[in-house]
Amino acid sequence: MQKHSKAAHIMKRLNFKKHHALYIIALPAVLLLFVFSYIPMFGLVMAFQDLNIAKGIFGSEFISLKNFEFLFSTTDAWVITRNTVSYNVIFILLNMFLAVLLSILLNELHSKILAKTLQTIFIMPHFLSMTIVSIIVFSLLSVNSGYLNRLLMALGYDKVNWYMEPKYWPFILVAVNTWKGVGYQAVVYLASISNISDEYYEVAVIEGASKLKQAWYITLPHLKAIISIMLILSVGGIFRADFGLFYTVPQDSGALYPVTDVIDTYIYRSLTTLNNAGMATAAGLYQSIVGFILVLISNKVVSRISPENAVF
């Protein structure tokens, strides 16, 4: 009886007859999601097979968890996991801090023309493909014609072969990611700031609050919801790296693998170089499961601290 009442309640809320137009509009997107996101999940079976392309998925031998055993028995698993997680933690924290700071500073500009111009300038790198970004970086770091090496030589220093020096690349990758992503995040936060009532700031001015105190006690609390959502979504992708950033920008230099090899580039090379689709699928499945668990954990933490800001 209780199950029947729950089903009736769900059907009542869906109300297909009343909202049929909305369901028809949503149908193409649902079909595309099903075809391109859910049906391909059948391919996860390859993670448990010694895949033979000639025999296909149905004819290949099942080898249980051996792909995972091989993956975790090598040093590759530790290196790619360390790099992926470490970079993403830095990206999340640094970009969030800089984006919030930049959005607050942009909000303080009184000239609308200047504010819009700066917003456009800051957000433009977000729309550049990583191929273009890699060309820009190469023009700076090229051994023979890079602007940075020209500057070093002009100052009396020797040229640096940047694409053979791993020690510089953690800083280069963080700088490129920050340059490309902070502007977009700042505009998102700025949109939230623009919805804050001016009355809060007017009262704060009357009370003699400085700009710093206004930002701390008014702006940041109002940004808590959007920051929580962005944080949960970011943590969910902490095991996913920007393939273009870690593969295209370093020019896939083998000398840089210790600091540039992440799960995504490892999967790509497993397919193209090692020709091991089974192990590549195992690495991808490992990546997805951990990411899913992290989403649940981060959402649970947020729901305990501030239930109204949790995603679900």
Secondary structure, 3 states (H helix, E strand, C coil): CHHHHHHHHHHHHHCCCCCHHHHHHHHHHHHHHHHHHHHHHHHHHHHHEECCCCCHHHHCEECCCHHHHHHHHCHHHHHHHHHHHHHHHHHHHHHHHHHHHHHHHHHCCCCHHHHHHHHHHHHHHHHCCHHHHHHHHHHHHCCCCCHHHHHHHHCCCCCCCHHHCHHHHHHHHHHHHHHHHHHHHHHHHHHHHCCCCHHHHHHHHHCCCCHHHHHHHHHHHHHHHHHHHHHHHHHHCCCCCCHHHHHHCCCCCHHHHHHHCCHHHHHHHHHHCCCCHHHHHHHHHHHHHHHHHHHHHHHHHHHHHCHHHCCC
